[in-house]
Amino acid sequence: MLPDHFVLLAVEHPRAIGGLVVATIHPDARNGRPGVYGAARRRFPVPSDKVLEVPCPFCGADDSESWGRENGWTAVRCRSCGLVYVNPRPDDNEIAESTRLGMHRVSSGSLDVKTGFSRARVRGFRRRLQSVFSRGELGRVPLRCLDVEAGYGELLEALRGLVAPGTRLEGIEPCRSKVEAAAAKGLSVRDCDLEPVTETYDLVSAINVLSHVPDPRAFVASLHARLVPGGSLLLVTGNGGDIPRSDYPQRLQLPDHLLFVGRRHVSALLDQAGFTGIEPHAFRTALPRSPLFDLAGSGLAAVLRRRVGYSGAFRSLWMRGRLREAARARTPQVRPAGRPARVQPQPGPPQIVTASPAPRHGAPARWRRPAPGWPRAARWPSGYRPASPGASP
Ligand SMILES: [Zn+2]
């Protein structure tokens, strides 16, 4: 069956026959067809007027060395601070449009970064949430939670079984096809980015989002602005900025990934934004995600990941930051004007308004013990079912 839209591209492609490659390009990402992947020879697949040469987004230095190449794009490492970033990169409009479509222009046509709702991902999220948060923090009183770029809703689905009745779970996601997929799972997600969000929350999460933003400092500040005093931020990203390219276990997914930070970068970003109580958690997940693992089920996949995945230096960083009243008052944050007062959650089953980003990795390492306070059944979610009504999917 032919795709809705297709073009013939005459390019120098290693797999081209007679110099021609058929590449599918989908202006409407909702058709969900896979894009074209492949090595690239052209360096600037995006029109040159949509490409920016940029200094290091973390320290501002303009001194870098090549770190990795993929899809016609180059990631460089800043010689000053160690951040890895795509340079040149697509301009802001191109990034926003690609994020909305879940599709990026690459040398061979398009890179489709849409996947789908994953139960394995929900289980992995739940285990990590139980390592990072104590039971009392999530389950004692109703909270108001926002997951930023919530993807297909897996994080909110994981939270649903852990939070107190009456908790309000919301997600925002700029990619419409992901919003619709989350809605089909009974998860409610707003089709927008952070800018129009005027409410404030007890918990704001951004799972594997930092690597997709061109300005990490502004992004963390905008998360800070959506928290109530005493609220918590959960920021998850890989540690690509701490390791050589050879230790990065997956495709780089350039230019969907624009940044590869290290632990020190994330700690500094949170500190500079005014967060206190910064708490790093690192999980070993060296094996790439694979449909085979999903088919094998959590048991075999967990064994494989534990036994094989321990060899690499790659880590998934789950960073927590907290807001104190005083710290929040001192910080000259960009606050949305006219933000309404915080709505007190009403008792009742968790209200799911969600969606969640896609972690590229699965189960956490056993060496990190769950945070104290979770019942035994909840520590190992394979047999865990929340007792609160309405909490089960
Ligand atoms: Zn730098």
Boltz pocket constraint, residues with backbone or C-beta under 6 A from the ligand:
constraints:
  - pocket:
      binder: B
      contacts: [[A, 56], [A, 57], [A, 58], [A, 59], [A, 60], [A, 61], [A, 78], [A, 79], [A, 80], [A, 81], [A, 82], [A, 83]]
      max_distance: 6.0
